[in-house]
């Protein structure tokens, strides 16, 4: 395998970066409806905001670089000249990480123009140490990597585990800062995780040595708390690794002056982490090679950014490396499928309380998330028996903002089952129906309960209908004298009308806070039964009640026995509802 010039590799990296940036977005041109402002404040848990803190704002649904602004000394910021729409807002400061404590916002960092945003940072952890050889001499300019394998709560990382990299200095010393708390393994040796950089170091063909001086199977696990600094020393083994090589086919003919080549990714199956990636450039007939790979089981797959806002992908291949190089691997690129449709804003003459915003369509977000594949012998799942999705995309997600005609598309997806989520333009709207086919007003329960199945072909004709006049409910759950509320606790709304018993869009749930408060929004007007019930502590946020038929049946039965009924009128906002908790709702 030949070495390539620095300038060529930089071009490949830039193209790959563009591909990642647009992969989970719908690239549609947004009309210049109006301009607006997003402002707010950045704070740290320790109160020592660095002077070089930056806030970034990127437009959802548009493939464009994010806007940015330096944060003022008092923590405030302001970004103006923004078109009406949806934006993702985040902040960055060297050595700090985003605070994801339960008290922070749960809207995934998505805001509208005119919003005031509160962002919070906390100091990250540090892993430092030295890399010495068997003679205790420093190993200079060797690549050191730290893999986060568990979060701070001890939950194993899923999907494509991220790693931090540093080179040792002339003392064999390295230091990585700004790390998220959790459990790490640290290694030295082998090429960069992003082998496209191809530094050509003396240790690139070595198999990694894991701290303290072992293979991955016996590596020490390092616990790191927020703001903590831990020392991890490595005695370098200097063992030769193996090579994996092959070629990529199915690359479209060159268009224009730039050829994007392909990117090949190597995933360690056991840890589900990306071991490294490299390029398969045009001027080498799309051949690729990895060096310094230790024995183990890997998954290899290729992708290519076409320059036309699409990505081609190959089916993943599993390989087992044991004592020898592997050559001749062939990866074939094919077009990746998409899910497309339109959003319809339904006028509701009966809801004379609403005042439609012209920007509503631009402030609607359609999101999907690929559900985890079930085991092949799981009879309760509709997931394919053999999951051909690369491990790095096992929980792939995508978002789209409709254009001015209401049309949207989510491209570059892998086969699987996707769950749909709709973020309303405001509290005045509710989800009226989801349909796939000619009858756009017909509610298809399977799209909600079972998700959208995507195979090797795109799915089109999805219609999402929103109606005006949504209601809202805020309140709290109270315990009887001498009693305490169980934790965690969920609040549920189920339809009281018999004709809506199978309308899954009339079922809602929300987690009750520690002080007993809850909020439910974007509710269709109508009659409901309400109850509170203990929940599984590991249950994620979302309307999972819509996916669990047994839970719905059980909740309806319990709610009918409790007879806690309420009626919500169009646009009604109930702010101080009080629900007495009944232990009879325990499982």
N, C-alpha and C positions, 0 to 999 in steps of 0.2 A: 504494500500500500504506500503510495507516494505521499510526501508532505506537500502542503499547499501554502500559498502566500498568505501573509497576514491580511492583505486587503480583500482577497477573495473570501476568507473566512469571516471577516467582519460583515461583508455583504450577506453571507448566508445567515449569520446570527440575526441581523436586522430583519431579514425576511421571516425567519422563524419567530421572532418576537412579535411581528405584525400578525402572524397566524394565530398565536396564542391570544393576542389582544382582542381579536374579533371572533374567536371560536364560538363563544356563548352569547353572541349578540345578533340581532337582526339589523343589517346595515341598510337603513332606509333614510332618505333625505327628509328632514323635518322642515316644515314651513316656518318662515320667520314670523311667527304669530305676534310676539311682543318681546320686550326685554324685561328682565327682572333681576333680583338680587337674592343671594343666599349669604347670610351672615351668621355669626355665632361666637362661641367662646371655646377655647381649648384649655383644659386644666390637667394637672397630674395628681396622682394619689399622694405624692410627697410634697407637692406645692412648689417645686423648683423647676418651672418651665424653661427649657433651654432657649437661648435667643435665636436659634436657627430652625425653629419649628415651622413646618410648611403644611398648609391645607390644600388638598386636591379636590377638584370637582370634575366629574366626567358625565357626559350626557348618555343616558341609556338609549339604546337603539340607534346610535350614530357612531360609526367608526371614525373617531377623531381623537387627537391627543387631549388629555385632561387639561383644564385650566388650573392654575395654582396661585397661591398668595402666601407671603410671609405673615406669620402671626405677630400681632403687636405685643409690646412688653407686658400689657395688662391681660393678655390671653385672647383678645378679641380679633376677629378677622371679618373681611367683607369681600365678596366677589360679585361684581355687577356686570351688566351687559349680557345677561343670560336669556336665551329664548325660553318661553314657557314650555315646560316639559318635566321629565323625571330625571333626577341626578343622583349619582352615588357620591357621597362625601366621606373623605377619610383624611387622617393626619399622620404625619411622620416626623420623628425627631431621632437623631442618632443615639443609639443606646436604649431607646424606649420602644414599647410595644403597645398595641391597642388594649385598653381595659375592657374585658368581656365579662365583667361581673354581672350577676342577675339584675342589678339596679340600672344597667345601661339599656339603651333603646333596643327594641326587638324588631325594628322595621328593616333590618339588614342594611342600614346605612343609606336608605333611599329617601330622598326629599324632593320637594317642589320649590319653585321660585317663590320667594316671600317667606320661606321657613327660617326660623332661628334654630341653629344646630348647636347642641352641646356635645363636645367630644372629650374623651378622657384617655390619658396615657398613663402607663406605669413603667417604672424602670425594669428593663429586661435583665436576665441573668448573664453570667459570664462563665465560659469554660476556657481554662488556660492550662499550659503545661509545657513539657519539653519532649522531644523525640530524640532518643539516643540509640546508638547501635550496640552490638554485643560487647564492644570495648568501652562503652559509656562515652563515646565521642559524639558530638552533635551531628544529627542528620540534617543537612542544610538544604533549603528550597524543596522540601517534600510537601506534598499536598496532604492536609489534615481535614477530615470531615466529621461533623457531628450530626447524627441522625436522631430525630425526636421520635421515639417509638410509642410513648404513652403521654397523655395530657396530664395536667396537674391533679386531676381526679383519679388517675390510674387507669383511664380508659385507653385501650390500644388504638393507635392511629389506624385510620381506614384509608384505602386508596393510595394515592401517590404521596408518600411521606417526603416532606421537604428536608433538605440538608443544608448546613452552613459549611463553607469552605474557607481555609486560610493556608498560606504557605509559611513554613518555618523560616526564621531568620538565621543569621550566622552562628547563633548560639543553640540552634535547634528549638528555639522558643516560638510558641504560637499563642494567640489570644483571640477568642471569638466573643463578641458582646452583643447585647440586644436580643438575647435568646428568650423565647417563650418558656415559661415554667413547664416542667414535665420530666420524663425519664429519657435519657440519651444513651447511645453507644457512640464511641469515638474511634476513628481509624486513621491510619497514616499509610501513604503509598498508593500506587496506581495513578492513572491519569485523572484529570479533572472530571467531576461528575458531568460537566458539560464538555465532552471531549472535543467538540468543535473548535474550542480555543487552541487545542493542540500546542501546548507550550513546549513540548519536546523535552521534558525534564528527564533527569537521569533515572527516576524511579517510576516512570509511567508504565512500564511493563511488569512491575512488581505486583504481586497480589497484596491487597491491603492487610496491614497488621492492626488488629483491634486491641484496644487497651484491656489489660496491661501489656500483654504480649501473646496474642492468641488469634485464633480464627473467629469467624462470626458466631459459631455455635457456642463458644465458651467465653465470649466477650463479657466484660463487666458492664453492668447497667448503672448509670450515674443519675442520681436524683438531684434536680435543680429547682430551687424555689425562686420566686420573683425577686430580683435585685440581689441575689446571692452570687458569689464567685466561688467556683470549685476548681481544684487542680486535678488534672488527669494527665499523668505521664505515661509515655509509651516507649517500650524497648523494641526497636525495629528488628523484624526477623529477616527482611530482605529476600523473601522467597519469590521465585519467578512465577508469574501468572500465565494464563492461557489466552489464546486469541480466538475471537469469533468473527467470521467474515462472510460476506455474501454480496448480493446485488438487489436492486429495486427495479421493478419493471412497471409498466403502465403509466409512466410519467408522460404527460401531454407534450406535444411538440412545443419548442420554445416560441414564446410570443413576446415581441418587443426586444429590448436590449438586455433585459435581466432574466437569467434563469435561476429559479429558486431551488432547484435540486430537491432533495428529500431529506427528512430528519428521521433517524432510526433510534428507537428508545429501547433500553434494556432494563427490565424490571426483575428484581429479586422476588421470586414467588413466595418464599417463606415469610419475609418481612413485609411484602407488598410495597416495597419502596423502590424508587427509581435508582438503579445502580449508576447508570451513566447514559449519555446519548451522544450521537455523532452524526455527521452529515454524509450523504451519498450524492456528491456533486456531479453535474452533467459532464464536466471535462475529464471525468474518470469513469465514464459509462455507468454512472450511478452505482458504483461499487462502494462498499463500506467495510470497516473493520474496527473491532474493539480489542484492546490489549490490556494485560494485567488483570484478567478476570479469574477469580478463584473458583474452585469446584463448587457446584451447586445447581439448582434448578432455576431457569430463567424464562421469562416471556419476552419475546422480541416482536416489535411492530414498527411500521413506517407510516409517516404522514408527509404530505406535501401541500404547501400553500400555493394555489394556482395563480394568485394575483387577480382573480375575479371574485373575491370575497367568498370563496369556497375552499374547502380542504378535502383532499383525497386521502384515503386511509386504507391500510391493509388489514387483513385478518391476522390476529396475533398467532405466533407459533411458540410452542413450549419446547425447550431444549434442556438436556441434562448434560452438564459439563463435568467430566470425571477423568482427570489425568491426561487429557490430550486436547489439542485445538479442535475447533469445529469450523469447517469451511463449506462453501457452496449453498448457503441459505438463500432462498429465493422468496422475496416479498413482492406481492402484486398489489398496486394501488387501484382502488375503485372509488367511484363517486359515493360520498356518504349521504344518507337520506336526510330529509327535513320534515318538519311538521308546520303546516301553514293553514291560514284561515282568515277570518275577519271578525272584528268586533262591531256589534250593532248597538247603538244607543237608542233604546225604545222610549218613545214619548208616552207619558202616562197622564192623560187629561184629567183623570180623577184626582191625581195628586197635585192640586193647585197650590200646594205649599212650596213647591220647588222653584228654584231659580237656576236654570241651566247655565253653566259656564261654557263659553265657546271653546275653551281649551281642554274640555273633558277627555276627548279622544287621545290627546297628546299626554295626558296624565294617567292613562290606564296601562298597567303592566301585566303582560301574560308571561308566566314562568312555568317551567317544567323541571322535574327532577326524576332521574332514572332510579327506579326502585331496585334494591338489592336483589340479585338473582337468588332464588330459593335452591335448596339442594335438589338434585334430579329426582329423588324419591319422595319429594314433598307433594302429596296429592292435593293440598289446599291451595297451591300456587299455580297461576297460569304462565309463569315464567318458563322460557325454553329449558329443556333438559340439559342442553349444552350451551353455556354462555360464551359467545365468541367475542365479547367486548374486552379490549385490553384492560388490564388491572388498573391502569392509571385513569381510566374513564369509567370505572365500575359504578360510580355514583355521579355520573355526568349531569349537569344542569345547564339550562339555557334560559335566556330572557328575551323578550321582544316588546317594543312599543309600537302600536299601530301607526300607520301613516295617516295622512289627512283623509283617505278613503276608508279607513278602518282596517286595512289589510296588514297582516303580519306574517313573518316566517322565522322559524328557528332552524338554522342550518347546521351541517357538520355533526350530526348525531350518529351514535352507534345503535345497533339493534338492541331492543329491550322493551320494558314496560315503563312508561312515563306517567307521573302524577302531575295533574294540572292545577295551578294556583293562579287566581286572578286578584290583583291588587286594584281596588276601586279608585277612581279619580278623586273621590271625596266621600265623606260619611253620608252623603245624600243618595248614593247609588247602592243597589244590591244586585246580585247575580240572579238573573231571571231563568236562563236555560243554557245548556251546552248541547250542541247537536252536531252530528256528522252526517251530512246528506242534504237532500232537497228541502225537507221540512225543518226550517231553522228554528221554529218555536217549540218543536217536540223535544222534550227532555230525554236524553239517553242515559238512564241510570248507570249503565255499564261503564261509560266514560268516566264517571265519578267514583264508583265503587271498585272498578277493576283497572282503571287507567287506560292510556292509549298504547296499543301494541304496535311497535315499529319493528319491521323486519328489514329486508334489504331494499325496500321501496319506500318512497316518501308517502306521507299521509297528508292529503289536502282536503279542503272543504269543511274545515272545522269552524263552526259559528258559535261565538260567545255573545249572548245577549244580556245587556245590562238595562235595568229599569230605574226610574227615579222614585223618590219617596221613601227611602229606607229609614228604618227606625233605629234607635240606639238604646242601650240599657246599661246603666251603672248602678252598683249597689254593693252590699256586703252580706256575708253569711254570718249569722250569730249563733252562739252556742247557748244551751240552756244553763240554768244556774248550777254551778259546781261541775260543769263540763268544759272540755277543751275541744277545739276543732281539730280533726285529724289532719295530718300533713304527709304528703301533698293532697290537696283537695281540688276537685274539678267541678265546675258549674256546667250544667247541660240545659239546652232548650230543645224540646222535641215538639213536633206539630200536634196540636190538639184536635184539629179537624181530621176526620177519618179519610177524606178524599186526598189529604196530603201525606198520609202515612208512608207512601213510597216515594215521596219527593225528597230526595237526599239533600237538596239545597235548602231545606227547611230544618235541618239538624245543625246545631251549633254547640261548641264547647269552648271553655276558657279556663285557664289555671287560676285558682284563687290565691291571692297573695298572703303573706304571713299574718297580716292584720285583718284578713277576711274579706278583702275587697276584690271586685271583679269588674270587667268591662266586656261588653259584647256590642259589636257595631255592624253596620251594613246588613241589617236584618230586614227581610221582607215583611211588610205589614201582615197581620193575621193573629190567630189565636195560638198560644203556646202553653205547654206544661213545662215547669222549671223544677229542677232538683239539683242538689249537691251530692257528690259521691267521691269517696276516696279513690285515688288514682295510683297507678304504678309510677314510682319515682323516676324510672328511666324513660318514661313516655315522652317523646319529643313534642314540641308545640305544633299545632295544626289541627284541622278538623278530621281527626282519625276516626271519629264516630261514623263518618260517611263511608269508610272503608270496611267497617266491621258490622256485618249483619246481625250477629249474635248479640253484640253490645247494644245495638239499636233496639232489638226486640226486648231485651232485659230492661233497658232504660224506660221504654214506653210503658211496660207493665208496672214498674216501680213508680213512675210519675203519675199514672192513672190512680194508683192506690193512695198517693200523697195528696192528690187533688189540688196542687198549687198551680192554678191557672191564671194566665194574664193575657190581655189583648193589647196589641200594639197597632196604633193608627199610623197612616202615612206621615212621615217626617217627625214622629213623636220621639222626644228625648226624655227618657225616664232616668233621673239622676240620683235618686236616693232610695232605690228599692231595697227592702230588707227581707232576707229569707232566713227563717229559723231552721237550723240544721237538724235533720232527723236521723238518728243512728240506724233507723230501719233501712236506710239506703246502703248500708254496708254490704259487701259481696256475700 
